Amino acid sequence: MKMTNTENNLSLEELRERIDYLSSFLLESRIETLSKALDMRTEYITVMTENMFHAQNASAIVRHCEAFGVQNIHTVEELCPFLPTLNIALGTDKWIDINRHATTADAVKALRKEGYRIIATTPHHKSCTPETFDVTKGKFALIFGTEKTGVSDEILAEADEFLQIPMCGMVDSLNVSASAAILIYMLSQRMRLECSDWHLSEEKRTRTLYDWYRYAVKDSEALLERKYGSK
């Protein structure tokens, strides 16, 4: 239930007024839960998936991002759609933003425009590990490739850095959703300890909270229309 074009044009003051109105329909405990989750949200890290065709992996990555406070996922759907399944995602897709792109080039262009470093996750280019990767150099996008072949040659050519999870056993890689869980957890923890600018901006925080309240309040659309009209 993302904001309509009209709602996107509302000022922060107008959104805060609507948030205050919707809060009257929520228990204090629910408001506190949403506030605590929002305090931990970040756009400093984002995740991009490239033509992920297994719904269970898409679902797991959505859950990992929500669980560890990553607000944005970017998906490349040139070959197949990114379709989390309800029984695995368990509704966590409501609380994050999924940005869909037709091609890898489109996704990389969008990420670079927002100032992200492009970090290819691959066991075959040994550059950084979760322990040695420099989280303080600025925002970064973790790129996860398709299940069978990993990140594309296009991503390998575009990558600013490469990130691998060292293996101690006989296998040389992990399932993509397992890799994502490890990297998102470890790097989000390090980010919060080592960086000072990882919180959401005031504008993003307000717009995200408005989305969340609309999800959390039953019949929120009807309530808002009755209070503010069809605007």
N, C-alpha and C positions, 0 to 999 in steps of 0.2 A: 504494500500500500504506500508507494512512494508519492511524493508531492506532485500535483498537477502543474502544468505550465503556469497557470494563474497563481498557484500557491508559491511557486518558485520565485515569483515577482514580489511577494510580500516582504516588507521590511522586517528586520530582526525584532523591532518593537512590536509589530503586528503578530509575529510568530510567538513571541513571549506572552502576549496577551492570550493567545489561543492555548498555549501550553498551560497557563494559569487556569484557564477555564476547564480544560480537560482534566487537570489535576484534581478538581473537585469530585470527580467520579472514580478516583482511585484511592485505595487504602494507603495509609502512611507507609506501611511495610513495603508495598509495591513501589511507591515513589522512591523509597530509600534504595531498594534493589536496583532500579533503573539508574539512579544517580551514581551509585557505586560502580556499576558497569561502565557508565559513560566516563567516569573519572579515569578509567584504565584504558580507554580506547585510544588508538593511534592511527595516523596516516603516514607516520615516519617509515614504517614497513608496509609494503603491499605485496601481494602474491599474484602472479600471472600463470595461468594454465594454458597449455598449447594443445588444442585438439584432443582433449581428454575424453575417451569414449566409454569408459566403465563408469556407470552411474554411482556405484559404491565408492569409487575413488573421489569423484566429484563431491559426493555427499560428505565424505570424511574430511576433505579439505575445507569445506564450508564450516564444519563443526570445529576443526582445529583453529581456523581464523577467529571464529566467534569466541571460542574458549580462551584464547590467548590475547584477545583484544585488538586484532587486526581488522580495521573497519572496511577496507576495500579489497575486493578480488577483481582482477581483470581476466577475461577469458577470450581465447582465440577459438573461433568456431568455423574455421574455413572448411574443415572436413567432417565435423560432427558437432552437434549441439552439446552444450554443457548443461546436463540435466540431473541435479541432485534428486535422490529419491526420498520421499517423506519419512519412511520408516527408519532411515539412517540419519538424515539431516535433522529430524525431529523439530522442525520449525525454526532452526537456527538461522536459516536464510532470511528470516524477517528482520533480523537485527544487524545485518551487514549490508553493504552495497555491492552488487554484482554489476560490473561494467563489461558489456559484451562488445567484441570487435570481430569484424569479418575476416581480417588477415593479421598475420604476425606483424607486418609492416605498420599497419594501422595502430596496433597495440603499442609497439615500441615508440612510435611517433608520439602517441598520447602520453606515455610514461615520461619520455624525455622532456616534453613540454611542461610537465609538472615537476621537473627537476630530479627525477629518480635515476639512480645508477642501475644499470642492467646487470643483474647477477645470475649467471647461468648455473644451475645446479646439475652437476654431472660428475660421475666417478672417473671420467676419462681425461679430464684436464686438471691436473693436481696443482691448484693454486692455494686457496685458503681452506681452512677448516672452520667449524663453528667457534672454536676457541681462538683462532688467529684472525678471523675476519674483522676488519676495522669498522665497527658500527658508528663511530663518531664522525666519519668523513661526510656524512649527509644521508639523505633519504635513499632507500634502496628497494628495488623490486626483485623478489625471488622468483625465478622463472622455472617452472616445472613442465617437462615435455610430455609427449604422449607415452602411454604405458609401455609400448613395445620397443620403441627406438630412442626415447628420451628427447631432449631438446633438439630442435631443427638446426640444420647448417646455418640458416639465416640468423638464429639466435647466437650460435657460436661465433659468427662473424661480427655481430653487433655487441657482444658482451663486453662490459667494462672489466669484469672480474669473473672468476670461476670459483665455485664452492663445492666441496666434496665432504662426505662423511667417511672418515677412515674406517676400514673394515679390519677386524682381527681374525676372522674365520676364513672359510674356504670360498664364500661368496664374495663378489666384488660390488654388489649393489643391493639396495632395498626396494621394496614396493614403493611406488611414488607417494602414496598416502602416509606410509610410515616415515619416509624421508621428510615429507612436509611437516609432520608432527614434531620430529626432532628439531628441525631447523627453526620452525616458527617459535617453538617453546624456548630454545636456547638463545636465539637472537633477540627475541622480545624481552627476555629477562635481562640480558646484557644491555640492551638499549635503555631500559628503565634505570639501570644502575649507572651507566656511563654517559648518557646523553641528558641534556637539560631541556631540549626543545621537541620532545616527542608527543606532547599532548595535542589534542585537537584544537584548532583555532576556535575563537569564540563563535564565529559564524557557523562553522561546521558543527560545533557542539550544539548550538541552538537548533539548527535544521535537523540534526540527527535525533535530538530529544523530541522534536515535534513529530517526526515519523514514528518513533517508539510509542509515544502516547497515543497516537492514532491506532496503532496495533493493539495496545494494551486496554483501551477503553472500548467496551462493547458498543456497537452502533455509533462509533465516533463520527462517521460521515454524516449521518442524519442529525446528530447533535450539533455539529458545526454548521450545517446548513440552516438549521432552525435558529441558531444564535446569530450567524453572520450572513445568512443568505447564500446564494449560489456563487458568490465571488470566490 
